[in-house]
Every structure is written in structure tokens, then in C-alpha cells.
Amino acid sequence: MTDTDSEVASLPPSAKLVYKTLEYEGPLTQSQLAEESLLPQRTVRHALGKLEDADVVEESVYLMDARKSNYKIRSADEDDGIDAVTA
């Protein structure tokens, strides 16, 4: 079991569902997540907060509408914002 799996395993069921939806569908907005997961907007917001606190999901600007955010699963090769030096 990876660190990400153990982090997600300790989260509420709604957060697990949102995580799996992102895993299967790729980056989505809150509205798209609510539509795909069939969860209420408020539940999706709460689940995303839990996932962000666990550092398994990252937020970025949704380019189609800058008022919205896009959410995606944090990839395992990201080093918490530290760039690897290449020789």
C-alpha cells in the first residue's frame, strides 16, 4: 500500500468517492465532480477540503473560466514544489 493509498483510506467515504472519480475521469471542476459522483456540491466541497488537507489532490485555475478551480490527483513524482536538478 502506497502513502497515498493509506492517506485516502483514512478519509470519509465521500472523499474516497471524489478521489476515485478524479482517478478515473482526470482533472475536473467542483461542478463536474458533483455531476460525475452524484454527490451534492456541499459534500464535494467538503471532500475536496479533506483531500487537500491530506495532500493527495491539488487545485489549479480552470482555464475555461478563471472563477473556477480545477482539481487533480497529485502525482507521486511531485516533490512538494521542489524542482529536481538535472545534470
C-alpha positions, 0 to 999 in steps of 0.5 A, spaced: 500 500 500 502 506 497 502 513 502 497 515 498 493 509 498 493 509 506 492 517 506 485 516 502 483 510 506 483 514 512 478 519 509 470 519 509 467 515 504 465 521 500 472 523 499 474 516 497 468 517 492 471 524 489 478 521 489 476 515 485 472 519 480 478 524 479 482 517 478 478 515 473 475 521 469 482 526 470 482 533 472 475 536 473 471 542 476 467 542 483 461 542 478 463 536 474 465 532 480 458 533 483 455 531 476 460 525 475 459 522 483 452 524 484 454 527 490 451 534 492 456 540 491 456 541 499 459 534 500 464 535 494 466 541 497 467 538 503 471 532 500 475 536 496 477 540 503 479 533 506 483 531 500 487 537 500 488 537 507 491 530 506 495 532 500 493 527 495 489 532 490 491 539 488 487 545 485 489 549 479 485 555 475 480 552 470 482 555 464 475 555 461 473 560 466 478 563 471 472 563 477 473 556 477 478 551 480 480 545 477 482 539 481 487 533 480 490 527 483 497 529 485 502 525 482 507 521 486 513 524 482 511 531 485 516 533 490 512 538 494 514 544 489 521 542 489 524 542 482 529 536 481 536 538 478 538 535 472 545 534 470 
